[in-house]
Amino acid sequence: MGRYLFRLPDIGEGVAEAEITAWHVKPGDRIAEDGPLLDVMTDKVTVDMTSPVEGTVTAIHGDVGSMAPVGAVLVELDVAGEAPAETKTETRQDVAQNARAAETPLAPSVAAAPVNPDPTASPATRRRAREWGIRLEDVRGTGPRGRILVEDLERLRGRAVPRNAEPRDAIEEIKLVGMRRKIADRMAQSKRQIPHFAYVEEFDLTELEGLRAELNAGRKDGQPKLTLLPFFMQAMIRLLPEFPSINAHYDETAGVLKRHAAIHIGIATQTPNGLMVPVVRHAETRDLWDCARELARVTEAARNGSAAREELSGSTITLTSLGAMGGIAATPIINHPEVAIIGPNKLTERPVIEGAFLTRRKVTNLSSSFDHRIVDGYDAASFIQRLKRLMERPALIFIDGAH
């Protein structure tokens, strides 16, 4: 009988430590080679750690939410025969499922006894199960070694539970770890340090919607489908050189405003691991189609967990949109250390009086927030009004010197 020490491997890209986000084993468990041990998170990527050997877990080190340095012993195992030499442990990114569920989930039927008394699942799958009201103990996993996949949860959706007339008093306590904790910390930092002020304006996008529909109808092979956001990006590219203090970072410690010539537009993106901001870098060098293509690429990479670190940092201004769920208005939180964030709300068709006539127009509100230490109200209003002019007369976006 030998003893094998599983250490946190060097995941690369200068990572010195990682946060433990989930354990899949406990002392006494028998684990096969390549079986799941734990999940860790480095910056914005969740990584599954698997066992390079078969053996029995004798000890685990570190609580969920704690940080472990590279090289630290995480798991001790008893193995048959002489323990193999420690080697670099292979890892793989935990590929998250695209979160697009818009309907209210129904809980599964209550089983007489759990079909999976000791379930294993990734953090993304566990989070989805909580959102859908599904107990993992009621799910039979079809993944490797019985691991529960999102597809297993989807098979249980739609089975309604009989309404329970008894009052429910249970309180579920969920420790914030991993991406959820990082999001909470970043949001708290932004609200603590940045004196936000919001500005909301109505945009009539009837003409732009007509142009967008025509461009989409005539797009060539390989050209992405256009949403509203690439048009907003193009208008921002036109305007930001005239408002350099809006395309900027503020270092409050040094008291220095860093105005960027490059326009790196962050796209607030909801993912199974929480809110991320992938970046369309050097938007000033891209045309409408290229903006749309790169926007689709980086947001999909953020959702499926394949985004590189440089694709998730370095934005100089952020664009956010909830699409059809955008509501009437919002007060978006600035992505520190940026000084501005803008976001279109839900596009609706409304009756509008034009002269003596009543007509239908496609209208949205644009919500924006600015750092009042840097951006005065007049400058913010001027920027949004100029943006409104371009978006309501979209031909001006593409005519040099017309904005």
Sine and cosine of phi, psi and omega as CSV:
sin_phi,cos_phi,sin_psi,cos_psi,sin_omega,cos_omega
0.00,0.00,0.79,-0.62,0.01,-1.00
-0.90,-0.43,0.18,-0.98,-0.03,-1.00
-0.87,-0.50,0.80,-0.61,-0.02,-1.00
-0.89,-0.46,0.75,-0.66,0.02,-1.00
-0.97,-0.26,0.88,-0.48,0.07,-1.00
-1.00,-0.03,0.87,-0.49,-0.05,-1.00
-0.94,-0.33,0.44,-0.90,0.09,-1.00
-0.90,0.43,0.89,-0.46,-0.07,-1.00
-0.97,0.24,0.24,-0.97,0.12,-0.99
-0.97,0.23,0.95,-0.30,-0.08,-1.00
-0.99,0.14,-0.18,0.98,0.07,-1.00
0.99,-0.11,-0.01,-1.00,0.05,-1.00
0.85,0.53,0.52,0.86,0.08,-1.00
0.96,0.26,0.25,0.97,0.00,-1.00
-0.94,0.33,0.82,-0.57,-0.01,-1.00
-0.98,-0.21,-0.37,0.93,-0.01,-1.00
-0.43,-0.90,0.26,-0.97,0.01,-1.00
-0.60,-0.80,0.43,-0.90,0.02,-1.00
-1.00,-0.09,0.73,-0.68,0.08,-1.00
-0.98,0.22,0.86,-0.51,-0.05,-1.00
-0.95,-0.32,-0.32,0.95,0.02,-1.00
-0.25,-0.97,0.62,-0.79,0.13,-0.99
-0.96,-0.28,0.66,-0.75,0.06,-1.00
-0.92,-0.38,-0.03,1.00,0.02,-1.00
-0.72,-0.69,0.26,-0.97,0.10,-1.00
-0.59,-0.81,0.31,-0.95,0.01,-1.00
-0.82,0.58,0.70,-0.71,-0.03,-1.00
0.99,-0.17,-0.29,0.96,0.00,-1.00
-0.95,0.31,0.62,-0.79,0.15,-0.99
-1.00,-0.08,0.77,-0.64,-0.05,-1.00
-0.79,-0.61,0.65,-0.76,0.03,-1.00
-1.00,0.06,0.27,-0.96,0.09,-1.00
-0.87,0.50,0.70,-0.72,-0.05,-1.00
0.95,0.30,0.15,0.99,0.07,-1.00
-0.96,0.28,0.48,-0.88,-0.05,-1.00
-0.95,0.32,0.77,-0.64,0.04,-1.00
-0.98,-0.18,-0.83,0.56,-0.06,-1.00
-0.32,-0.95,0.21,-0.98,0.12,-0.99
-0.91,-0.42,0.65,-0.76,0.09,-1.00
-0.79,-0.62,0.34,-0.94,0.02,-1.00
-0.80,-0.59,0.76,-0.65,0.07,-1.00
-0.88,-0.48,0.90,-0.44,-0.07,-1.00
0.83,0.56,-0.98,-0.22,-0.10,-1.00
-0.86,-0.51,0.30,0.95,-0.04,-1.00
-0.84,-0.54,0.78,-0.62,0.09,-1.00
-1.00,-0.04,0.75,-0.67,-0.08,-1.00
-0.83,-0.56,0.75,-0.66,0.11,-0.99
-0.99,0.13,0.74,-0.67,0.11,-0.99
-0.97,-0.24,0.81,-0.59,0.01,-1.00
-0.90,-0.44,0.40,-0.91,-0.08,-1.00
-0.99,0.17,0.77,-0.64,0.05,-1.00
-0.99,0.17,-0.10,0.99,-0.05,-1.00
-0.69,-0.72,0.29,-0.96,0.13,-0.99
-1.00,-0.10,0.68,-0.73,-0.01,-1.00
0.03,-1.00,-0.18,-0.98,0.01,-1.00
-0.92,-0.39,0.77,-0.64,0.00,-1.00
-0.95,0.31,0.83,-0.56,0.04,-1.00
-0.97,-0.26,-0.41,0.91,0.01,-1.00
-0.31,-0.95,0.53,-0.85,0.14,-0.99
-0.82,-0.57,0.50,-0.86,-0.11,-0.99
-0.80,-0.60,0.84,-0.53,0.05,-1.00
0.94,-0.34,0.74,-0.67,0.06,-1.00
-1.00,0.04,0.35,-0.93,0.12,-0.99
-0.87,0.50,0.78,-0.63,-0.04,-1.00
0.99,-0.16,-0.20,0.98,0.01,-1.00
-1.00,0.04,0.37,-0.93,0.00,-1.00
-0.99,-0.14,0.63,-0.78,0.03,-1.00
-0.80,-0.60,0.75,-0.67,0.04,-1.00
-0.97,0.22,0.41,-0.91,0.08,-1.00
-0.84,0.54,0.74,-0.67,0.00,-1.00
0.99,-0.11,-0.20,0.98,0.00,-1.00
-0.94,0.34,0.60,-0.80,0.05,-1.00
-0.96,0.29,0.83,-0.56,0.01,-1.00
-0.97,-0.26,-0.61,0.79,-0.06,-1.00
-0.68,-0.74,0.68,-0.74,0.13,-0.99
-0.94,-0.35,0.71,-0.70,-0.04,-1.00
-0.74,-0.67,0.59,-0.81,0.22,-0.98
-1.00,-0.03,0.78,-0.63,-0.02,-1.00
-0.83,-0.55,0.44,-0.90,0.01,-1.00
-0.94,0.34,0.66,-0.75,0.02,-1.00
0.96,0.28,-0.36,-0.93,-0.02,-1.00
-0.98,0.21,0.70,-0.71,-0.02,-1.00
-0.89,0.46,0.72,-0.69,0.04,-1.00
-0.93,0.37,0.39,-0.92,0.05,-1.00
-0.90,0.44,0.59,-0.81,0.00,-1.00
-0.94,0.35,0.75,-0.66,0.00,-1.00
-0.83,-0.56,0.20,-0.98,0.06,-1.00
-0.89,0.45,0.82,-0.57,-0.06,-1.00
-0.99,0.14,0.75,-0.66,0.05,-1.00
-0.98,0.22,0.59,-0.81,0.06,-1.00
-0.76,-0.65,0.27,-0.96,0.12,-0.99
-0.63,-0.78,0.50,-0.87,0.03,-1.00
-0.95,0.31,0.64,-0.77,0.05,-1.00
-0.98,0.22,0.97,-0.25,-0.09,-1.00
-0.97,0.24,0.92,-0.39,-0.06,-1.00
-1.00,0.07,0.46,-0.89,0.03,-1.00
-0.99,0.12,0.54,-0.84,0.00,-1.00
-0.94,0.34,0.82,-0.57,-0.06,-1.00
-1.00,0.00,0.98,-0.22,0.01,-1.00
-0.77,-0.63,0.26,0.96,-0.04,-1.00
-0.94,0.34,0.86,-0.51,-0.04,-1.00
-0.94,-0.33,-0.20,0.98,-0.04,-1.00
-0.99,-0.13,0.37,-0.93,-0.01,-1.00
-0.95,0.32,0.83,-0.56,-0.05,-1.00
-0.97,0.26,0.45,-0.90,0.07,-1.00
-0.94,-0.35,0.59,-0.81,-0.02,-1.00
-0.97,0.25,0.43,-0.90,0.02,-1.00
-0.96,0.29,0.29,-0.96,0.08,-1.00
-0.89,0.46,0.57,-0.82,-0.01,-1.00
-0.97,0.24,0.84,-0.55,-0.01,-1.00
-1.00,0.07,0.44,-0.90,0.00,-1.00
-0.90,0.43,-0.60,0.80,0.02,-1.00
-0.57,-0.82,0.50,-0.87,-0.01,-1.00
-0.89,0.46,0.69,-0.73,0.03,-1.00
-1.00,0.05,-0.22,0.98,-0.05,-1.00
-0.62,-0.79,0.98,0.20,-0.12,-0.99
-0.91,0.42,-0.35,0.94,-0.01,-1.00
-0.76,-0.65,0.94,0.35,-0.14,-0.99
-0.95,0.30,0.53,-0.85,0.15,-0.99
-0.85,-0.53,0.67,-0.74,-0.02,-1.00
-0.31,-0.95,0.40,-0.91,0.03,-1.00
-0.96,0.28,0.30,-0.96,0.04,-1.00
-0.84,0.55,-0.63,0.77,0.00,-1.00
-0.90,0.44,-0.65,0.76,0.01,-1.00
-0.93,0.37,-0.64,0.76,0.03,-1.00
-0.89,0.45,-0.64,0.77,0.02,-1.00
-0.90,0.43,-0.66,0.75,0.03,-1.00
-0.90,0.44,-0.63,0.78,0.03,-1.00
-0.88,0.47,-0.65,0.76,0.04,-1.00
-0.90,0.43,-0.67,0.74,-0.01,-1.00
-0.89,0.45,-0.59,0.81,-0.05,-1.00
-1.00,-0.03,-0.01,1.00,0.02,-1.00
0.95,0.33,0.56,0.83,-0.04,-1.00
-0.94,-0.34,0.77,-0.64,0.10,-1.00
-0.99,0.15,0.78,-0.63,0.00,-1.00
-0.89,0.45,-0.45,0.89,0.02,-1.00
-0.91,0.42,-0.31,0.95,-0.01,-1.00
-1.00,-0.09,0.11,0.99,-0.10,-0.99
-0.92,-0.39,0.77,-0.64,0.10,-1.00
-1.00,-0.02,0.90,-0.43,-0.06,-1.00
-0.97,0.23,0.63,-0.78,0.02,-1.00
-0.92,-0.39,0.09,1.00,0.02,-1.00
-0.99,0.16,-0.09,-1.00,0.03,-1.00
-0.83,0.55,0.77,-0.64,0.00,-1.00
0.82,0.58,0.60,0.80,0.08,-1.00
0.98,0.21,0.24,0.97,-0.02,-1.00
-0.93,0.37,0.66,-0.75,-0.05,-1.00
-0.99,0.16,0.76,-0.65,0.04,-1.00
-0.95,-0.30,0.28,-0.96,0.05,-1.00
-0.86,0.50,-0.57,0.82,0.02,-1.00
-0.88,0.48,-0.54,0.84,0.05,-1.00
-0.91,0.41,-0.61,0.80,0.05,-1.00
-0.92,0.39,-0.65,0.76,-0.05,-1.00
-0.88,0.47,-0.52,0.85,0.00,-1.00
-0.92,0.39,-0.40,0.92,-0.02,-1.00
-1.00,-0.01,-0.22,0.98,-0.04,-1.00
-0.91,0.41,0.52,-0.85,0.04,-1.00
1.00,-0.08,-0.14,0.99,0.07,-1.00
-1.00,-0.01,0.98,-0.19,-0.10,-0.99
-0.98,0.22,0.58,-0.81,0.08,-1.00
-1.00,-0.01,0.63,-0.78,0.07,-1.00
-0.83,0.55,0.64,-0.77,-0.03,-1.00
-0.87,0.49,0.76,-0.65,-0.02,-1.00
-0.99,-0.11,0.89,-0.46,-0.04,-1.00
-0.98,0.18,-0.20,0.98,-0.03,-1.00
-0.97,0.23,0.65,-0.76,0.06,-1.00
-0.91,0.41,0.54,-0.84,-0.01,-1.00
-0.90,-0.44,0.78,-0.62,-0.07,-1.00
-0.88,-0.48,0.09,1.00,-0.07,-1.00
-0.92,0.38,0.56,-0.83,0.08,-1.00
-0.83,-0.55,0.85,-0.52,0.01,-1.00
-0.99,-0.13,0.84,-0.55,0.04,-1.00
-0.98,-0.19,0.84,-0.55,-0.02,-1.00
-0.85,-0.52,0.89,-0.45,0.02,-1.00
-0.95,0.31,0.74,-0.67,0.03,-1.00
-0.98,0.19,0.88,-0.47,0.02,-1.00
-0.71,-0.70,0.19,-0.98,0.12,-0.99
0.86,0.50,-0.67,-0.74,-0.08,-1.00
-0.87,0.49,-0.63,0.78,-0.02,-1.00
-0.88,0.48,-0.63,0.78,0.01,-1.00
-0.94,0.34,-0.65,0.76,0.02,-1.00
-0.89,0.46,-0.65,0.76,0.04,-1.00
-0.88,0.47,-0.71,0.71,0.00,-1.00
-0.87,0.49,-0.68,0.73,-0.01,-1.00
-0.90,0.43,-0.69,0.73,-0.02,-1.00
-0.91,0.41,-0.66,0.75,0.01,-1.00
-0.90,0.43,-0.67,0.74,0.01,-1.00
-0.90,0.43,-0.65,0.76,0.03,-1.00
-0.87,0.49,-0.70,0.71,-0.01,-1.00
-0.89,0.46,-0.70,0.71,-0.04,-1.00
-0.95,0.31,-0.54,0.84,0.02,-1.00
-0.94,0.35,-0.68,0.73,-0.19,-0.98
-1.00,-0.09,-0.39,0.92,-0.10,-1.00
-0.94,-0.33,0.87,-0.49,0.12,-0.99
-0.97,0.23,0.99,-0.13,-0.06,-1.00
-0.96,0.27,0.56,-0.83,0.35,-0.94
-0.68,-0.73,0.59,-0.80,-0.11,-0.99
-0.96,-0.27,0.49,-0.87,0.04,-1.00
-0.63,-0.78,0.80,-0.60,-0.04,-1.00
-0.83,-0.56,0.73,-0.68,0.02,-1.00
-0.68,-0.73,0.50,-0.87,0.02,-1.00
-1.00,0.00,0.73,-0.68,0.02,-1.00
-0.89,-0.46,0.77,-0.63,0.12,-0.99
-1.00,-0.05,0.95,-0.30,-0.10,-0.99
-0.96,-0.27,0.42,0.91,-0.02,-1.00
-0.87,0.50,-0.76,0.65,-0.01,-1.00
-0.90,0.43,-0.66,0.75,-0.01,-1.00
-0.91,0.42,-0.63,0.77,0.02,-1.00
-0.90,0.43,-0.58,0.82,0.08,-1.00
-0.91,0.42,-0.68,0.73,0.03,-1.00
-0.90,0.43,-0.69,0.73,-0.02,-1.00
-0.88,0.48,-0.69,0.73,0.01,-1.00
-0.89,0.46,-0.64,0.77,-0.01,-1.00
-0.93,0.38,-0.67,0.74,0.02,-1.00
-0.91,0.42,-0.65,0.76,0.02,-1.00
-0.91,0.41,-0.62,0.79,-0.01,-1.00
-0.91,0.41,-0.50,0.87,-0.06,-1.00
-0.96,-0.28,0.22,0.97,-0.06,-1.00
-0.93,0.37,0.50,-0.86,-0.06,-1.00
-1.00,0.00,0.19,-0.98,0.06,-1.00
-0.85,0.52,0.72,-0.69,0.00,-1.00
1.00,-0.02,-0.24,0.97,0.04,-1.00
-1.00,0.08,0.72,-0.69,-0.04,-1.00
-0.96,0.27,0.34,-0.94,0.09,-1.00
-0.96,0.29,0.71,-0.71,-0.05,-1.00
-1.00,0.07,0.78,-0.63,0.21,-0.98
-0.98,-0.22,-0.10,-1.00,0.04,-1.00
-0.93,0.36,-0.52,0.85,-0.17,-0.98
-0.88,0.47,-0.65,0.76,0.04,-1.00
-0.87,0.50,-0.52,0.85,0.06,-1.00
-0.93,0.37,-0.67,0.74,0.08,-1.00
-0.87,0.49,-0.65,0.76,0.01,-1.00
-0.88,0.48,-0.70,0.71,0.00,-1.00
-0.90,0.44,-0.64,0.77,0.03,-1.00
-0.92,0.40,-0.63,0.77,0.04,-1.00
-0.90,0.44,-0.64,0.76,0.04,-1.00
-0.85,0.52,-0.62,0.79,0.02,-1.00
-0.92,0.40,-0.65,0.76,-0.20,-0.98
-1.00,-0.01,-0.58,0.82,-0.18,-0.98
-0.86,0.50,-0.55,0.84,0.08,-1.00
-0.86,0.51,-0.42,0.91,0.04,-1.00
-1.00,0.07,-0.21,0.98,0.02,-1.00
-0.78,-0.62,0.90,0.45,-0.14,-0.99
-0.89,0.46,-0.43,0.90,-0.01,-1.00
-0.97,0.24,-0.15,0.99,0.07,-1.00
-1.00,0.00,-0.48,0.88,0.07,-1.00
-0.99,-0.11,0.95,0.30,-0.21,-0.98
-0.46,-0.89,0.27,-0.96,0.18,-0.98
-0.90,-0.43,0.59,-0.81,0.07,-1.00
-0.90,-0.44,0.87,-0.50,0.08,-1.00
-1.00,-0.08,0.99,-0.11,-0.08,-1.00
-0.94,0.34,-0.43,0.90,0.02,-1.00
-0.91,0.41,-0.71,0.70,0.00,-1.00
-1.00,0.03,-0.21,0.98,-0.06,-1.00
0.93,0.38,0.60,0.80,-0.09,-1.00
-0.85,-0.53,0.75,-0.66,0.12,-0.99
-0.99,-0.12,0.82,-0.57,-0.01,-1.00
-0.97,-0.26,0.97,-0.23,0.00,-1.00
-1.00,0.01,0.84,-0.54,-0.13,-0.99
-1.00,-0.10,0.72,-0.69,0.14,-0.99
-0.97,0.26,-0.64,0.77,0.05,-1.00
-0.95,0.32,0.57,-0.82,0.06,-1.00
-0.93,-0.36,0.98,-0.19,0.04,-1.00
-0.96,-0.26,0.96,-0.27,-0.12,-0.99
-1.00,-0.05,0.89,-0.45,0.10,-0.99
-0.98,0.19,0.64,-0.77,0.01,-1.00
-0.90,-0.43,0.97,-0.26,0.01,-1.00
-0.88,0.48,0.84,-0.54,-0.16,-0.99
-0.73,-0.68,0.81,-0.59,0.08,-1.00
-0.99,0.15,0.78,-0.62,0.00,-1.00
-0.77,-0.63,0.22,-0.98,0.07,-1.00
-0.86,0.51,-0.37,0.93,0.02,-1.00
-0.99,-0.11,0.16,0.99,0.00,-1.00
0.94,-0.34,-0.14,-0.99,-0.07,-1.00
-0.97,0.22,0.80,-0.59,0.09,-1.00
-0.82,-0.57,0.30,-0.95,0.00,-1.00
-0.79,-0.61,0.98,0.18,0.12,-0.99
-0.92,0.40,0.38,-0.93,-0.20,-0.98
-0.85,-0.52,0.76,-0.65,0.22,-0.98
-1.00,0.00,0.97,-0.23,-0.12,-0.99
-0.99,0.13,0.56,-0.83,0.01,-1.00
0.75,0.66,0.81,0.58,0.04,-1.00
-0.87,0.49,-0.43,0.90,-0.03,-1.00
-0.90,0.43,-0.27,0.96,0.01,-1.00
-0.99,-0.13,0.04,1.00,-0.15,-0.99
-0.93,-0.37,0.58,-0.81,0.12,-0.99
-1.00,0.02,-0.09,-1.00,-0.07,-1.00
-0.85,0.53,-0.75,0.66,-0.07,-1.00
-0.93,0.37,-0.61,0.79,-0.01,-1.00
-0.93,0.36,-0.60,0.80,0.10,-1.00
-0.87,0.50,-0.71,0.71,0.00,-1.00
-0.89,0.45,-0.67,0.75,-0.03,-1.00
-0.91,0.41,-0.73,0.68,-0.03,-1.00
-0.94,0.35,-0.60,0.80,0.06,-1.00
-0.86,0.51,-0.73,0.68,0.01,-1.00
-0.90,0.45,-0.62,0.79,-0.05,-1.00
-0.93,0.38,-0.75,0.66,-0.10,-1.00
-0.96,0.29,-0.55,0.83,0.03,-1.00
-0.94,0.34,-0.62,0.79,0.05,-1.00
-0.92,0.39,-0.62,0.79,0.05,-1.00
-0.89,0.45,-0.62,0.78,0.04,-1.00
-0.91,0.41,-0.64,0.77,-0.03,-1.00
-0.94,0.35,-0.61,0.79,-0.06,-1.00
-1.00,-0.09,0.09,1.00,0.11,-0.99
0.99,0.13,0.18,0.98,-0.05,-1.00
-0.99,-0.16,0.03,1.00,-0.05,-1.00
-0.92,0.39,0.70,-0.72,0.08,-1.00
-0.97,0.23,0.31,-0.95,-0.07,-1.00
-0.87,0.50,-0.65,0.76,-0.03,-1.00
-0.93,0.37,-0.31,0.95,0.04,-1.00
-0.99,0.12,-0.11,0.99,-0.05,-1.00
-0.88,-0.47,0.32,0.95,0.00,-1.00
-0.45,-0.89,0.28,-0.96,0.12,-0.99
1.00,-0.05,0.15,0.99,0.01,-1.00
-0.93,0.38,0.51,-0.86,0.02,-1.00
-0.96,-0.27,-0.30,0.95,0.09,-1.00
-0.36,-0.93,0.54,-0.84,-0.11,-0.99
-0.90,-0.44,0.62,-0.78,0.06,-1.00
-0.91,-0.42,0.78,-0.62,-0.04,-1.00
-0.75,-0.66,0.56,-0.83,0.01,-1.00
-0.42,-0.91,0.69,-0.72,0.09,-1.00
-0.98,-0.18,0.15,0.99,0.05,-1.00
0.86,0.51,-0.75,-0.66,-0.03,-1.00
-0.91,0.42,-0.32,0.95,0.02,-1.00
-1.00,-0.06,0.21,0.98,-0.16,-0.99
-0.93,0.36,-0.22,0.98,0.03,-1.00
0.92,0.39,-0.20,-0.98,-0.04,-1.00
-0.99,0.11,-0.67,0.74,0.00,-1.00
-0.35,-0.94,0.28,-0.96,0.01,-1.00
-0.54,-0.84,0.20,-0.98,0.11,-0.99
-0.83,-0.56,0.98,0.20,-0.09,-1.00
-0.89,0.47,0.54,-0.84,0.02,-1.00
-1.00,0.01,0.75,-0.66,-0.04,-1.00
-0.91,0.42,0.63,-0.78,0.02,-1.00
-1.00,0.10,1.00,-0.09,-0.04,-1.00
-0.82,0.57,0.69,-0.72,0.14,0.99
-0.99,-0.14,0.41,0.91,0.06,-1.00
-0.92,0.39,0.13,-0.99,-0.05,-1.00
-0.84,-0.54,0.03,1.00,-0.02,-1.00
-0.43,-0.90,0.50,-0.87,0.11,-0.99
-0.54,-0.84,0.67,-0.74,0.02,-1.00
-0.77,-0.63,0.49,-0.87,-0.03,-1.00
-0.40,-0.92,0.85,-0.52,0.11,-0.99
-0.95,0.33,0.61,-0.79,0.07,-1.00
-1.00,-0.06,-0.23,-0.97,-0.10,-1.00
-0.90,0.44,0.71,-0.70,0.05,-1.00
-1.00,0.08,0.83,-0.56,-0.02,-1.00
-0.75,-0.66,0.35,-0.94,0.08,-1.00
-0.99,-0.14,0.82,-0.57,-0.09,-1.00
-0.77,-0.64,0.46,-0.89,0.13,-0.99
-0.97,0.24,0.73,-0.68,-0.03,-1.00
-0.73,-0.69,0.68,-0.73,0.04,-1.00
-0.99,0.11,0.84,-0.55,0.10,-1.00
-0.86,-0.52,0.98,-0.20,-0.07,-1.00
0.91,0.41,-0.86,-0.50,0.00,-1.00
-0.99,-0.11,0.13,0.99,-0.11,-0.99
-0.88,-0.47,0.44,-0.90,0.11,-0.99
-0.96,-0.28,0.83,-0.56,-0.05,-1.00
-0.74,-0.68,0.21,-0.98,0.02,-1.00
-0.98,-0.20,0.73,-0.68,-0.01,-1.00
-0.74,-0.68,0.47,-0.89,0.05,-1.00
-0.99,-0.11,0.91,-0.42,-0.20,-0.98
-0.79,-0.61,0.57,-0.82,0.14,-0.99
-0.67,-0.74,0.40,-0.92,0.20,-0.98
-1.00,-0.08,0.61,-0.79,0.11,-0.99
-0.96,-0.29,0.87,-0.50,0.05,-1.00
-0.99,-0.15,0.63,-0.78,0.01,-1.00
-0.56,-0.83,0.48,-0.88,0.10,-1.00
-0.76,-0.65,0.57,-0.82,-0.04,-1.00
-0.71,-0.71,0.45,-0.89,0.09,-1.00
-0.99,0.14,0.93,-0.36,-0.12,-0.99
-0.94,0.33,-0.23,0.97,0.09,-1.00
-0.94,0.35,-0.44,0.90,-0.12,-0.99
-0.93,-0.37,-0.68,0.74,-0.12,-0.99
-0.96,-0.29,0.88,-0.47,0.07,-1.00
-0.97,0.25,0.38,-0.92,-0.01,-1.00
-0.85,0.53,-0.64,0.77,0.00,-1.00
-0.89,0.46,-0.70,0.72,-0.01,-1.00
-0.91,0.41,-0.64,0.76,0.02,-1.00
-0.89,0.45,-0.72,0.69,0.00,-1.00
-0.90,0.44,-0.64,0.77,0.02,-1.00
-0.89,0.46,-0.68,0.73,0.00,-1.00
-0.89,0.45,-0.73,0.69,-0.04,-1.00
-0.93,0.37,-0.60,0.80,0.03,-1.00
-0.92,0.38,-0.60,0.80,0.08,-1.00
-0.92,0.39,-0.63,0.78,0.04,-1.00
-0.90,0.44,-0.63,0.77,0.03,-1.00
-0.87,0.48,-0.69,0.73,-0.01,-1.00
-0.87,0.48,-0.69,0.72,0.00,-1.00
-0.92,0.40,-0.68,0.73,-0.06,-1.00
-0.95,0.32,-0.51,0.86,0.01,-1.00
-0.99,0.14,-0.35,0.94,0.08,-1.00
-0.81,-0.58,0.95,0.30,-0.22,-0.97
-0.87,0.50,-0.36,0.93,0.05,-1.00
-0.87,0.50,-0.51,0.86,-0.03,-1.00
-0.91,0.41,-0.43,0.90,0.00,-1.00
-0.88,0.48,-0.55,0.84,-0.16,-0.99
-0.97,-0.26,0.14,0.99,0.02,-1.00
-0.94,-0.35,0.89,-0.45,-0.02,-1.00
-0.85,0.53,0.73,-0.68,0.08,-1.00
0.98,0.21,0.07,1.00,-0.10,-1.00
-1.00,-0.08,-0.15,0.99,-0.09,-1.00
-1.00,0.07,0.00,0.00,0.00,0.00
